[in-house]
Amino acid sequence: MRKSILTATLLATAAMAVSGLPRQAHAGTYNGSPDLGNHWDLWTTDPTGQCGPDGMEVDFSGNVVSQLNTPVTTDYWINPEYALQLAGGPPAVTVSVTYDPSANLTRYVSLGGELPQTAPAGFLGPVQNLGGTSNYHDGINLGWNTYTTPLVPVGRQWLFNCNGTQSANPREWLYISATKPVTNKSNPNEVAYAGIFIETMDGAAGEWDLIAYQKTKTGAVSFNLKNASPMPVTPGLAGIVMNLPVQLSQDCQEDAHCAANEALLDQLNGLNAPLPGQEGSFYTVLKLPAKPIKPGATIHFKSQ
């Protein structure tokens, strides 16, 4: 789903950040899990062509269960199965985060009713139709903690249960992180958020993230863009807004999924705001190489 944002609230927030947001006194280190993000994927069928997806799985290398926090099921912004339930679909929505020792993977799995090719009337979750097929928005609720152990994304896939036969369809995933990540020793007064929007060249997948980074004297910051997919992926439209405030209130320090950060992230995924490069967009266009990134490979880009 193509998304970008420029609301009055975000403008005001960003203006405060650029002009010198008042900072709270803070004697300790940065304790909040810093990054939040959302993703969208184009609807597709199972291998038989008979059924749509009824879940999404996101995998990370190793045992990082504690870094993904406790998921919830009742958030239609990031859980399309729950949005389907509210529109009259099946009520059995589950979200789990478990470690699979045999594969050495942490699996984030969201399951519910079968998503239709086009979102039905009453579907509250953010969605955009491309040629009669819906892009559904999904995300890892409560963010992730990258300062204890860096997360190593492995892949994401639609899940299917078609007439009792289970299968999966790998999706494109471009995973963003700061080259110099925030750690538990970072000075919170020297930490800021970058709002980053990116979609694949074909528009079938993409994301908008709040990525915490350590400020630099020049203002230029380097980021990683990893292809966490089993297929080559070409970056498409992308944009960035720097120096968004990382809140220093206790609730945001303890967990990035606080009200202030969630509101900022929600504003970044507004449905009707201009895209990067369009008049009125708050994003500065990122010029990324328009060539395929190999599976598992990482490229780097700078904020300016």
Backbone torsions as a table, in degrees:
resi	resn	phi	psi	omega
1	MET	NA	124.1	-179.3
2	ARG	-75.0	124.3	-177.9
3	LYS	-141.3	146.4	176.4
4	SER	-155.4	168.9	-175.9
5	ILE	-147.1	145.2	168.3
6	LEU	-161.6	79.0	176.7
7	THR	-98.0	165.1	-179.6
8	ALA	-61.0	-37.0	-178.8
9	THR	-64.9	-45.2	179.9
10	LEU	-65.7	-38.3	176.7
11	LEU	-58.9	-44.5	-179.9
12	ALA	-64.8	-42.1	179.6
13	THR	-62.7	-46.7	-178.4
14	ALA	-65.7	-38.6	179.2
15	ALA	-61.4	-38.2	176.8
16	MET	-62.9	-40.9	-177.5
17	ALA	-67.1	-44.7	-177.4
18	VAL	-67.0	-36.6	-176.1
19	SER	-88.2	-0.2	177.3
20	GLY	108.7	76.3	179.7
21	LEU	-63.3	130.6	176.8
22	PRO	-57.4	130.7	-176.9
23	ARG	-106.3	140.7	175.5
24	GLN	-76.5	150.7	172.5
25	ALA	-66.8	137.5	-178.0
26	HIS	-148.5	114.4	-173.3
27	ALA	-85.4	-20.0	-174.0
28	GLY	-97.0	-151.4	-179.7
29	THR	-107.5	176.1	178.1
30	TYR	-75.3	119.0	-172.8
31	ASN	-108.9	-17.8	-176.2
32	GLY	-74.1	145.7	173.4
33	SER	-67.8	118.4	-158.2
34	PRO	-79.3	-29.3	-168.0
35	ASP	-104.2	143.3	173.8
36	LEU	-130.6	146.0	179.3
37	GLY	-160.0	158.6	176.9
38	ASN	-133.8	160.6	-173.3
39	HIS	-142.5	157.7	171.4
40	TRP	-134.2	150.8	-179.0
41	ASP	-139.0	143.3	177.4
42	LEU	-74.7	135.3	176.7
43	TRP	-58.2	143.2	176.0
44	THR	-149.5	173.1	-179.3
45	THR	-102.5	169.5	172.1
46	ASP	-72.6	174.1	-177.0
47	PRO	-58.0	-25.0	-179.7
48	THR	-82.4	-13.1	-177.8
49	GLY	77.7	10.7	-174.8
50	GLN	-99.5	-26.8	-170.5
51	CYS	-129.6	148.0	172.9
52	GLY	-88.7	172.3	-178.4
53	PRO	-71.2	147.7	173.3
54	ASP	-123.1	17.2	177.7
55	GLY	-177.3	170.3	178.3
56	MET	-135.1	139.0	175.1
57	GLU	-121.3	133.5	176.1
58	VAL	-122.7	126.9	-173.0
59	ASP	-116.5	141.3	174.5
60	PHE	-128.5	148.8	179.9
61	SER	-71.4	139.8	175.7
62	GLY	78.7	-175.4	-179.8
63	ASN	-95.1	96.9	-179.7
64	VAL	-122.3	30.8	-179.0
65	VAL	-55.3	-44.0	-176.5
66	SER	-66.3	-21.3	-177.9
67	GLN	-86.0	-11.8	-180.0
68	LEU	-98.9	-4.2	174.2
69	ASN	63.9	179.8	-175.6
70	THR	-86.6	119.3	-177.8
71	PRO	-78.4	161.4	173.8
72	VAL	-126.9	160.6	-177.3
73	THR	-103.6	-16.8	-170.4
74	THR	-101.3	57.9	176.6
75	ASP	-136.6	97.2	-173.8
76	TYR	-71.8	-13.5	177.4
77	TRP	-68.0	-33.8	-176.4
78	ILE	-119.0	-0.4	-178.3
79	ASN	-126.8	95.3	-176.5
80	PRO	-65.4	-27.0	177.3
81	GLU	-65.8	-36.5	177.2
82	TYR	-70.5	-39.0	176.1
83	ALA	-61.5	-36.3	177.5
84	LEU	-66.5	-39.0	177.7
85	GLN	-60.5	-43.8	179.9
86	LEU	-65.2	-24.5	179.0
87	ALA	-89.6	11.2	177.1
88	GLY	103.7	7.3	179.8
89	GLY	-82.0	-174.9	-179.0
90	PRO	-59.2	143.1	-175.5
91	PRO	-85.9	-9.6	-173.0
92	ALA	-81.8	86.7	178.7
93	VAL	-110.5	126.0	179.4
94	THR	-131.0	146.6	174.4
95	VAL	-132.7	132.1	-179.0
96	SER	-138.4	151.3	172.7
97	VAL	-128.3	113.0	-175.9
98	THR	-135.2	156.9	176.5
99	TYR	-101.3	130.1	177.8
100	ASP	-105.5	99.1	-175.7
101	PRO	-65.2	-29.4	-178.6
102	SER	-65.9	-32.3	178.9
103	ALA	-103.7	-7.4	-174.9
104	ASN	55.4	47.0	-179.6
105	LEU	-128.8	144.8	166.8
106	THR	-97.1	124.2	-175.1
107	ARG	-110.9	121.0	172.2
108	TYR	-97.8	116.1	-173.5
109	VAL	-126.8	126.8	174.6
110	SER	-117.6	127.0	-176.7
111	LEU	-129.8	150.4	177.8
112	GLY	-173.1	-144.8	179.9
113	GLY	-77.0	163.6	-179.9
114	GLU	-71.3	123.6	179.8
115	LEU	-77.1	131.0	179.1
116	PRO	-78.2	164.3	-179.5
117	GLN	-59.8	-36.1	175.7
118	THR	-122.2	130.0	-178.8
119	ALA	-56.0	135.9	-175.9
120	PRO	-78.3	168.4	173.9
121	ALA	-59.3	139.9	-179.3
122	GLY	87.5	0.8	179.0
123	PHE	-76.1	115.1	-172.3
124	LEU	-87.6	-19.2	-178.3
125	GLY	-68.4	151.8	178.2
126	PRO	-64.8	134.4	-175.8
127	VAL	-157.8	148.8	175.2
128	GLN	-136.2	138.4	-179.6
129	ASN	-95.3	130.0	176.4
130	LEU	-115.5	103.4	-179.8
131	GLY	61.1	35.3	178.6
132	GLY	88.0	0.9	177.8
133	THR	-117.5	136.0	-174.8
134	SER	-88.1	141.1	164.2
135	ASN	-92.1	123.6	-180.0
136	TYR	-103.2	141.7	-177.8
137	HIS	-93.4	125.1	175.7
138	ASP	-136.0	157.5	-178.6
139	GLY	-161.2	167.8	176.4
140	ILE	-93.1	106.8	-177.2
141	ASN	-63.8	142.1	177.2
142	LEU	78.5	7.5	173.3
143	GLY	72.6	-169.2	179.6
144	TRP	-143.5	154.6	-174.9
145	ASN	-103.0	114.1	-176.4
146	THR	-105.9	-2.1	-175.7
147	TYR	-91.5	-19.5	178.2
148	THR	-74.9	-55.6	174.2
149	THR	-141.5	126.4	179.0
150	PRO	-57.5	135.0	178.5
151	LEU	-76.4	139.7	176.9
152	VAL	-114.7	98.2	-178.5
153	PRO	-69.6	139.3	-177.0
154	VAL	-113.1	-36.9	-180.0
155	GLY	169.5	168.8	176.0
156	ARG	-140.7	149.2	-175.8
157	GLN	-154.8	143.8	169.0
158	TRP	-69.8	142.7	177.3
159	LEU	-111.4	145.7	-177.5
160	PHE	-132.8	143.6	169.7
161	ASN	-130.8	86.8	-171.7
162	CYS	-102.4	106.5	-179.4
163	ASN	53.9	39.3	177.6
164	GLY	88.2	-5.8	179.1
165	THR	-101.4	120.6	-178.0
166	GLN	-92.2	141.2	178.4
167	SER	-154.9	176.3	-178.9
168	ALA	-143.2	153.6	178.7
169	ASN	-129.8	106.4	-179.5
170	PRO	-60.2	143.2	-178.5
171	ARG	-115.7	163.9	176.0
172	GLU	-74.6	139.9	-179.1
173	TRP	-147.7	115.1	173.1
174	LEU	-105.1	111.1	-172.1
175	TYR	-100.3	126.7	-175.5
176	ILE	-106.1	138.7	174.4
177	SER	-150.8	158.6	176.4
178	ALA	-76.9	136.4	178.9
179	THR	-62.8	-38.1	173.8
180	LYS	-110.7	89.2	-172.1
181	PRO	-72.1	158.8	172.2
182	VAL	-67.7	137.0	179.0
183	THR	-120.9	175.8	178.5
184	ASN	-74.5	3.1	174.6
185	LYS	-110.5	2.4	-179.4
186	SER	-70.2	142.2	174.2
187	ASN	-74.8	118.3	-175.9
188	PRO	-61.5	-22.4	177.3
189	ASN	-75.2	-10.7	179.5
190	GLU	-110.8	19.3	-179.9
191	VAL	-114.1	140.3	176.2
192	ALA	-141.8	169.2	176.1
193	TYR	-103.3	143.6	164.9
194	ALA	-107.4	127.5	171.8
195	GLY	-90.4	119.7	-174.7
196	ILE	-124.3	130.0	176.3
197	PHE	-114.5	133.0	174.8
198	ILE	-152.4	142.4	173.2
199	GLU	-132.5	160.6	176.9
200	THR	-72.1	161.5	-176.3
201	MET	-59.0	-33.6	-179.7
202	ASP	-86.9	-2.1	177.9
203	GLY	72.9	8.0	-176.3
204	ALA	-82.2	-12.0	179.0
205	ALA	-155.3	157.3	178.1
206	GLY	176.2	-176.0	-176.7
207	GLU	-160.6	163.9	169.0
208	TRP	-134.7	132.0	-171.5
209	ASP	-131.9	156.0	162.0
210	LEU	-107.3	110.7	-177.4
211	ILE	-110.0	118.3	179.4
212	ALA	-75.8	138.4	179.8
213	TYR	-142.4	161.1	175.9
214	GLN	-90.6	128.8	-177.9
215	LYS	-63.6	151.7	177.7
216	THR	-121.3	162.3	-179.0
217	LYS	-66.0	-33.6	-177.9
218	THR	-86.0	-16.9	-176.6
219	GLY	89.8	-15.0	179.1
220	ALA	-81.8	132.9	-178.9
221	VAL	-129.7	140.2	-179.4
222	SER	-99.0	140.3	179.1
223	PHE	-128.1	155.2	176.1
224	ASN	-100.7	143.3	173.6
225	LEU	-128.4	105.2	-176.2
226	LYS	-104.1	137.0	171.1
227	ASN	-86.0	99.7	-179.2
228	ALA	-94.7	40.9	-176.8
229	SER	-123.5	158.5	177.2
230	PRO	-83.1	3.1	180.0
231	MET	-128.9	156.0	175.1
232	PRO	-61.8	144.2	180.0
233	VAL	-133.4	132.5	177.9
234	THR	-102.5	123.4	177.7
235	PRO	-64.2	144.5	177.2
236	GLY	-115.6	-132.8	-178.5
237	LEU	-62.4	134.9	-178.8
238	ALA	-148.3	151.1	178.1
239	GLY	-153.2	162.4	-176.9
240	ILE	-144.8	146.4	169.1
241	VAL	-132.0	126.0	-173.4
242	MET	-99.4	167.0	169.4
243	ASN	62.8	34.6	171.1
244	LEU	-77.9	145.4	-171.3
245	PRO	-73.6	133.6	167.2
246	VAL	-90.5	118.3	-175.3
247	GLN	-68.3	139.7	-179.2
248	LEU	-105.7	12.2	175.4
249	SER	-68.1	158.5	-174.4
250	GLN	-60.7	-40.8	-177.7
251	ASP	-65.7	-37.1	178.9
252	CYS	-75.6	-29.2	176.0
253	GLN	-69.2	-33.7	-178.6
254	GLU	-81.2	-28.5	-177.0
255	ASP	-157.0	124.8	-178.5
256	ALA	-61.6	-23.3	-179.3
257	HIS	-83.3	58.7	175.7
258	CYS	-99.1	169.1	-173.7
259	ALA	-60.9	-41.3	-176.6
260	ALA	-66.9	-44.7	179.8
261	ASN	-68.1	-39.3	179.8
262	GLU	-64.3	-38.6	178.3
263	ALA	-64.4	-40.7	178.8
264	LEU	-64.6	-43.4	179.0
265	LEU	-64.2	-41.3	178.7
266	ASP	-62.0	-36.9	178.6
267	GLN	-66.7	-33.6	179.7
268	LEU	-67.6	-18.0	-179.2
269	ASN	-111.7	32.0	178.5
270	GLY	-58.8	143.6	-173.8
271	LEU	-77.0	-27.8	-168.1
272	ASN	-115.3	10.5	-178.2
273	ALA	-85.1	159.5	-180.0
274	PRO	-63.9	144.6	176.3
275	LEU	-76.6	161.2	175.4
276	PRO	-51.8	131.5	-179.5
277	GLY	94.9	-17.8	178.0
278	GLN	-87.3	155.3	-179.4
279	GLU	-59.0	130.7	178.9
280	GLY	90.2	-4.1	-179.8
281	SER	-72.1	141.1	178.8
282	PHE	-82.2	-18.3	-179.4
283	TYR	-77.9	143.0	165.6
284	THR	-88.8	129.8	-176.7
285	VAL	-64.2	133.0	173.2
286	LEU	-95.4	128.0	178.6
287	LYS	-95.9	92.9	-180.0
288	LEU	-96.0	152.6	179.7
289	PRO	-59.4	126.2	-179.9
290	ALA	-87.1	58.5	177.4
291	LYS	-141.3	154.8	-174.3
292	PRO	-61.9	139.6	170.9
293	ILE	-97.7	127.8	-177.3
294	LYS	-66.6	154.1	177.3
295	PRO	-55.6	129.1	178.9
296	GLY	82.2	-8.2	-177.7
297	ALA	-84.6	157.8	-179.2
298	THR	-128.0	134.1	169.7
299	ILE	-113.7	167.5	-177.6
300	HIS	-124.4	146.6	175.6
301	PHE	-141.6	156.1	179.7
302	LYS	-110.9	156.0	-176.7
303	SER	-70.4	-21.0	-179.9
304	GLN	-153.7	NA	NA
